[in-house]
Amino acid sequence: MSALPERGESRRATNARKRISRRPSRLGLVAGATLKPDREREADAGFPGLLERAWRRAEQTDDLRSFVEVLLTLDGHVPADVQLRALGAAEEAALAALCGLSWRTNTPAVPDAAAPDAATPGDGSPGAASDADEPVFIGEIALATSGRIVLRVPSGAPLKADGLVGGVRRVPWDRTTLDTYRAQLRRAEDRVAETVADCRGWLAEQGAEGRAELLEQAQEAALRTAPFVLYQQGRQYTNFRDHNTLTGKTLWPGHPDCALSSLRDLPLELWSDHDVQLLVCLTLLIRSAGPGRVEEANGTQLTVDHLAHMLERIRAGYNAATGRDRVPPAASSTVADLNDLAVSLRSHRGEVARGAQLYREIHGALMHKIEKVAGPRADAARAREDAVTKRLTSRLPLSGDSLEELGDALAAAPGWLAAPHGDFATGFEALVYESAAAATEAFEADFAMSRGMRSLPDLIAALREERWAEICDWEITRFFCCVVPDPSAARHFGDSVAALADAAWAMSSRMQYNSWHFIAGNLPKAPEVVDRDHFVPPTIPDVAFYSDQHHHGHVNNNVRFSIRSPQSVVVDGRRFNGFVDLRLLRCDGAPFDEQDLLAAHRVSAFTARATGLVAELAAAGERIAVTAFDSPWHWSAVTGGADPATRAS
């Protein structure tokens, strides 16, 4: 059954068709006709539930440091380093004085024995300070609903219950703690003053026209990048939900509420210190790797010293990967020297990627991403690949002992990709399905999926005639995604095969949207392309942990651990980044690891190679289209073709 729109269909018929549910279990019924959802998520699902559980776990600890460490990691769900770098100057100084915890390697740590014990959470008692050194201040530590740890410091007001998870833990400060805090805070204030002056000087050197270009670049990055939340002391900058302060899904370019837009016509001396540092840091992030690098600051303080820390970590990783000190360290922590480092990192990034696999680690609870350089493939990765190869050779007319050999065999005789094969209208559809099915099995995943475009001939025709507006206007039904769940995954959906089919189709539909969302990012910057909502297409794979927190689809469908492996495809001479990908999902159990990612990336490369061969056939005049992988197909594939009357079970 084709998902392509009917030619000559009237507007009334089109609207009527769109009102019909495409959910497999309700196919043919009017959408939204049920009195309540078929499946309701648990009350404690998602981010609020995680925060509640983390707070309860922290309350069970016996000492202050253990209490804080549970909150910093959200009970093992994120690296503590992310939360430590989210602290403002005063809170950072307080935590270092109280617990000896800091992300700065040069920060003097207070020995555990010197850290004051804490009272029972919220009881207001003075704690375990010695008789000789009575508490001089009672502070507070709590967990905010944003996921950040918050502290009451001397001169600070009591923490407000509104916006907190659970309550507060009262913490006594003795004289030693207070003196350490004062010394830490003085250093922090001096550091901030020096940094702000440096940032202002660097921006002044750019001139009014240069600053306008930097603002435009930062605005475009915020618009074309996945959600992020950044901090400047107590100020939040975000393109994500709630009170947006940057261009994104809510604020259009030029919106007066966008912090960057509001700076365009202001003299530099009227910019706030926060905004000055924001623009400088966004500029350095973008110059080091493009807009995607901004997400690697997600959930942290966007300051020059944090940025210097990140760029140095990346530099060390790049040099280790190449085996040579190709990228020298920044000569100093000034903006000018960090700019040189950022530019150098970007210029060497391609060289690193040619010799090793770059990828991102995603920590879903705080939407934080970390670029990493993978180590070499090991036996674990090769075992996954061998299992996929074995299944493909048993199901497809291909021979070889590796994915590369299968690709070579395919390239030598690609014609069968356009001909019927088994239950599929084309061999290409069979290859997409078998690759995803093999991945589900070989990687012990609950779901595997592979996406792409239904009609490459239509795309090629539009490209040749430069019909950019038409491509931008195509609906998500122009794209496909084949989702193959493991039958045992029904346990995550009330043991209902119908619910499993619905989940598979929901994932498929979302992946169709992703294809739609990325394609415009590969087109020339014509006005209709610029005006169309799109993200910068992904170019490197990622492995995600605890993604079932914020994204509603991920929460509803238990998407906890995942691998995404995007691949580029050349279509009639134009390279499309992120044109296809392979995704693996686990709803529970062990997370995927680096070796899984390396193997998955080779599987997706095989599918991308096949897609490129189909594009070559289409460019030569072969009319080939993908008509499988729509809602009825997912119902039949997941349920085994159960009678529609049994769909509710």
N, C-alpha and C positions, 0 to 999 in steps of 0.2 A: 504494500500500500504506500503510495507516494505522499510525502508531506509537503510537496511543492504546491503553491496556490493554483487553483483552477483558472485557466485562461478564459477571459470574457465573463467572469463571475460578477453578478451585480453587487452593489454595495449592501443592499438588504440581505442578500444571501451570504455575503462575507460576514456581516455582523451576526447573523443567526448562527453561522458556523462557529464563530468565536465564542458564542455563549454556551456552546456545548462542552461539557467537561471532557478533558483529555486524560483525566486520571484513570488508570487501567481498571480499577474496581468500580468506576462509575461511568464508564465509556458510554456515550450516547445520551446521558442524562443532562439536564440543564445544570450548568455550573452554579454552585452556591445554594442548591435547593435543600440541603440537609439542615436539620434543626441545630445540630451541634457537630463538632469535628468528629471524624471517625476514630481518631486517636488523639488523646490529650497528653501532653508531656507532664512529667512529674513536677510537683510544686517546687522542688529544690533543684531543678535542672538549670543549667547555664551558670553564668557568672555569679549572680547573687547567692545561689546555693553553695558554690565553691567558697565564697567569702565567709559565709556562715559556718561552714565546716572547718575552715582554717582558723577562725576565731575560737571556736569551741576547742579545737585541738591545742591552740596556744594557751588557753586557760588551764589546761591540764598539766602544763609544765611546772617545774619546781623552782627554777631560777630565771633571772631576768634575761640572760643571754639566750637561753633555750627558747624562751617566750618570743624574743625578737626574731630569732632565726626562723621560727615557724611562720611568723608574719612576713618576713622578707621573701621567703620562698613560696608563700601561700601553701604551706604544708607540702613542699616537695614538687610543686607544679611549675615553678619558674626558677631561673638562677638568681641567687641572692644579689649578684652584682647589678642586675637591672634595677631592683628596688633601691639599692644603696645609691645608685646614680640618679634616682628620682628625687632625692632629698634636696631641699633648699639649704642654703649656707648654714643657717642657725640649727636646723634639724640634723644636718650632717655633723656639725660640731658636737651636738648633744649626744648623738649615738656613739661617736668615737669616744667621748668622755665617759659615758655610762658603761659601754660594753667593749670598747676597743675594736669596734667594727667599722671599717671604711674600705672603699674601693681604691683609695690612694695608697700605693705601695710605700710612699714616704711619710705616711702619717704615723706618728708615735701611737702605739696601741697601749691601752691601759691593761695591765695584767688582770686576768680573771679574778684573782684574789682581791684586787683593789676595787673591782666593780661592785657597787652596793647591791644588796639583794633587794628584791621587790616585795611589796605587800601582796596579799591576796587581791586579785583583780577587783578594783572598784570599792574596796572596803575603807579606804581613807586612812589606814593605820600607818605608822611611821616606818615600818620595815625593819631591817636588821642592822642598822648603823650602830657602831660601837658607842658606849657611854661617853667616851672621850671626844667623840666627834659627832654630835647630834646633827640631824638633818637641818639644813638651812633653807631648803626649798622642796616642795612636793610637786614634782612634775607629773605628766601623764603621757601614756603611749596608747594609741588606738589604731584601728584599721578603718580607712575610709571606704565608702562604697565604690570609689574609683579603683580600689585595689591597692592604693598607696598606704604605706605606714606613715602615720602622723604623730607628732610629738608636741607637747606643751613645754616651752622653754622659759627660762627666767625673762620676765617682762612681757611674756605672751599671755593672752587671755585663756581661760579654761576652754578645753575643746568642747564644741557644741555637739550635743547628741544627734542633731539632725545631720545626716550625711555620714554617720559612723555605723560600723557593723558591730552589734553586740553591746559595747560599752567602752569603758576606759580602764586602763591599769595604772594605778597611782604609783609613782616611783620617787622615793626619797633621794635627794641629792645631799651629799656631805660636802665639807669644805674642799676636800681634794678634788672631787668631781667638778665642783664649781670653778675652781682655779684652772683645771684642765680645759674646761669648756671655754672660759674666757680667752685662754691662749689660742685655742683652735679657732675661735670666732674672729679674733684679731687678724690672724693669718688669712682667713677666708675673706674678710672685708678688704684687706690690702690687695689680695689677689683679684677680687672683682673690680676694684677701682682701677687697677693697672690694666686689666683686660678691657674694660669699657673704653678707657682712653685710647688704647691701641686700636680697637674696633672703629671708633669714631675717626681716628686719624687715617686708617686704611680706606674707609668709605669716603672721606673727604678727598683723598687722592684720586678716587674714581671719577670725580666730577659729577655734575647733575645728570648729564646724559648717561654716564656709566652706571650710576645708581638706578636710574629708570630702567636700564636694561637688566640689571640684577633683580629688581623688583618683578619685572615681567617674567624672567626665567623662574623665579621662586614661585610666582603665582601659577604658572603653567605646570610646574612640578606638583604643586598641591592639588591642582585640578585633575591631573592624569595619574595620580598615585593612589594606592589603596589607603584605607583609613589609618590615620596616625594621630597620636596625642603627644605633644611636646610641652615642656615646662620651662619657664624662666622665673626662678624663685617661686612666688605664689601665683604667677600668671600662667594660664593655660592657653596654648595655641592648638587648635584641632580642626580637621575637616571631617570629623566623625560625630554625627548625631548631636543631640542636646544643644549646647550653646556654641555653635560653630563660630570660629573667629578667623578662619582661613577659607579661601575659595575651595569648593568641593561640591558634594551632592546638594547642599542646601544653599550656599552662597555662590552666585554667578560671578564671573570675572568682572571686576569693577564695583562690586557691591560695597556700599559704605561701611558695612560691618566687618569687612575683611581687613585684618590688620595691615596687610601688605598694600592693598588698594588705597587705604587711607593715608599712606605715607607719600604717595606719588608727587603731590604738589607742595609738600611741607618742606621747609628748610631743614637741613640736617640737624641744626642745633635744637630744633623743637621735637626731634624724635626722642622717645623714651629710651633709657638704657636697655630695657628689655627688647624693644624693637630693633635697636642697633645690633645687639648680639644675635637676635633671630636671623636677620638678613645675612650677616656675615657667616654664621654657621650653616645656614641652608646653602649658601653659595659654595662653601668648601665641600659640603657633602655631595652636592650635584657634580662639582668638578672632579671628584674622586671616582665616580662610577655612574653618573646619571641620576635621574629622579628616584630610582629604586633604593638608593643608598639612604634616603631620608627615613625610610622605615626601620633602618638599623639604629636610629636614635629614638625609636618609639618608646614612650613611657618614661623617658629620662629627662634630666635637665639639659637643655640645649645651650651649653656654654663652651667656650673655647678650650678650657682644660679638659672637659669631657671629650671634645672632638679630637684633641691631640692624643688622648688615651686611645680612642678608637682607631685613628689613622696609624698609630704606631703598632697596634696589634695587627692590623691588616698588612702593614709593611713587613713585619717579621714573618707573617705567614707566606707572603709572596716570595720573599727571599729564600725561605726554607724550601719552597716548592721548586724554585729554579736551581737551588744549590749554589747560588751566587748572590753577593750583596749588590744586586742590580739597582735597588732603590735605596738611596742613602737616607739616613734619618733627618728629620727637620733640624736645621741648624739652631733653632730656638723655638720657643712656644709663641712667638709673635704671629700675627695673622699672615704677614707676608711670607714667612718661612713655612707656615702650615699650608699656605696656598701652593707653594712650590712642591711640597710633599703630595698634596692632593692631585695636582696635575701629573706628577711623576707616577703615582699609583695608577691613574687611568691609562697613561701611555704604556705601562707594562702589563696591564690587566690581560690583554689579548695574548701576550707571550706566556703568561702563567696559565691561562685557560687552554693553550695548545699542549702544554705538558702535563697538566693535572686537571682534575674536575673541580670547578668552583660550584658551590651550592650554598643555600641558605638554610639555617636552622630557625624554625618559627616556634615561638612560645605563645600559644594561642591565648592564654589567660590575659596577658598584657600586650598582645599583638606585636611583640618584639621580635626582630629578625637579626640574625648574626651571620655574616658571610664567613664561610669556611673554605679551606682547601682540602679536598679529600685525599686520603692516603691511597696507596695502590690497591687494586682489586686483590682479594684474597680468596681462599677456598669457599667461604660462605657465599660470596657473590657469584663465583663460577658455578656453584651447585644450583643456585636459582636459575641462572641462564641455561644451564644444561637441561633442567627440567622443562623450561619453556621450549627449548629447541626440540626436545624429544617429542613433546605433544604436537608441535607444529609439523614436524616431518611425518607424523602418523595421520594428520588430518588434511594436509595440503600437498599438492603435487610439487614438493620441494625436497631437495636432499642436501645434506651437509651436517657437519658436526658442531657448528657454532652459528650464532646469529649472523655473523659476517658472511659465512659461507652460504647461508640461506638467502641473504640479500644478494649475493653475487649470482646465485642460481636464478633468482627472480629477475635480476637485471638482464640476464642472458636470454630470457624468454618471458617477457612481461605480458604477452598477448592474452593469456588466460585470465588476467585481472579484469578484463572487460567482458568475458564470457560467463554464462551461468555456471555455478558450481554448487553442487549439493542442493540445499534448500534455499540458496541465495540467488538473486538475479545476476550477481556478478561475483567473480573470484575475489575482487577487492573487498566486498562486504564480508565474504567468508574469512578472509585474512584478518580483517579488523576484529571480527567476533572471536576467532580462534586465538588471536594474540591476547585479547582481554581475558578470555576464559582460561588460557594457560597461565596468565599472570595471577588470576584469582587463586588458582590451585598451587602454583609454584611458590608464591609468596605468603601463603596461608592468610590471605586477606578475606575480609568479609565482602568487599566489593572491589572490582577493578573496572575501569572505564576508559574509553578511547574516543576522542572527538575529532571532527573535521567538517568539511563543507560538502554538501550534497551534490552540487553540480559544478565541477571544475570547468566544463565547457562554457557555462554561463559566465563564470568569473573571468575566464580568458577573453571572451567576447567583449565584456564590459571594460576590461583592462586595455584591450587594443583600441577601443574607441574613446578611452579616457572618460568613461561615464562614472565619475567619482560620486556624484550625487545619488545615482541609482544604487551603487553598491552600499552607500551609507543608509539608504532607505530600505534595504532588504530586511525582512523580519527574521526572528530567530529560527523559524522553520526552514530557512535556507541552509541551516547547519544541522549536524546530527551528533549524537553521542550514544555509543553502545555501552550499556552498563550490564555487567555480568556479576550477580551476587553468588556467593557460596550458599547452597541450600540451607546450611546450618545457621545462616545469618537471620533466619526467621525468628530465632530465639530472642533477638533484640526488638522484635516487633510483635510481641504477644503470641509467638508461634503461629502467626497468621501468614500464609503464603500470599494472600491478597494484599496485606499490608506491606509485605516485602516487595511485591510488584509495584505498589504505589511509591514506595521509597526509591526504587530503582528508576522509575520514571521521573520523580521529582529531581533526582540527581541528574538525569539525562537532560531535562529541560533547563536546569541551571547551567549545565555545561554548554548547551546551545547558546545561552545568553553570553557566557564567557567568550565563545568564539566570535559572536556578534560584537562584543565589547572591545575585543582586541584588533579586529580586522582593520578598522579605520586608522589605527596607529601605524599601519604599514603603507598608507597611501600618501600621495603628495599633499602638502599643506594648502589645498584649495579651500576657499571659504566654507563650502559645505562640509568638508572634512573637519576643519577647525571647530565648527559649530556643533558637530555631532559628539555626543557623550562617548568618550572612550578612554581607556587606560593605555599606558606604554606597554606593549606586548612583552611578556616575560621571556628571558633568554637562558636562564640557568634553573636547574631543578631545586626543589626544596623538600625538607622533611619537617613535618609539623607535629607538635606535641600538645595534647589537650586543646584541640580546636573546637570542642563542643561547649563553648563559653558565650560568645557574643553573636556570631552569625546565626540567625534564626533557623536557616536550613540545616546548619550543622548541629544545632541543639536538638531540633525535631527529629533528625535522622541519625543521631548518635555518632557523628563524625568526630572521633576522638583522636586517632593517630592517622597520619596520611603521608603519602609521597606524591609530589606533582613533578612530572618530567616533561616540560614543554620542548618542542623541537621546531626548527624553521624548515620551510619547504619553499623551493624555487618554483614559481608558477609563471610560465611564459617569460622567463628572464627577470622577474621581480621576486626578490626574497621577502617572504612573509614570516616574520618572527612569531613564535607562539601559535603557529597555524594548527598544529596538532599537539596532543599531549596524552600521556598515560597517567592515570591517577589510581592509587591503591589506598584503600581505607580499611581500618580496623576499628570496631566499635568498643572493644575492650582488650584486655590482655596486655601483652608486651608491645611497646612502641617499635616502629621500624627504626633501623639504624643505618649508618653510613654505607655498609656493604649492601644492604637492601637497595639503597638509593642508587649506587653505582650499577647494580644489575638492572634495576628498573629503567635507568636512563638508556641502557643498551637495547632493551626491549622497545622502548618508545622510538629509538633511532631506527630500528627495523621497520616499524609501522610508518615512520616519516619517509623512509626510503621508498616504501611501496607507494605512498601518496605522491611522491615526486615522480615516480614512474607513470602513475595514472595521469598526472598533469602533463607529462610528455605525450602520452597517447592522445589526451584531449587536445593538446596544441596541434597535433598532427591530423586532427579531424575526427577522432573517435568520439561518438556520443555515448558517454558513460555517466551514470548518475547513481547515487545511493538512495534507495527507496526504503530500505529496512530501518530498524531502530526507532520507529515511532511508538506511540502508546500501545496500539494493538500488538505490535511485535514484542514489546517488553512483557505484556500480559501473557502472551503465549509462551515466550521463552522462560519466564520465571515460574509460571504455574503449570507448564506442560500442556497448555491449551484447555484448561478447565472450562466447563460450561459457564457462560456469563451468569446464569442463575445462582451459581455458588460464589459469586464474587464477594459477598459480604463476609464469608467465612475464612 
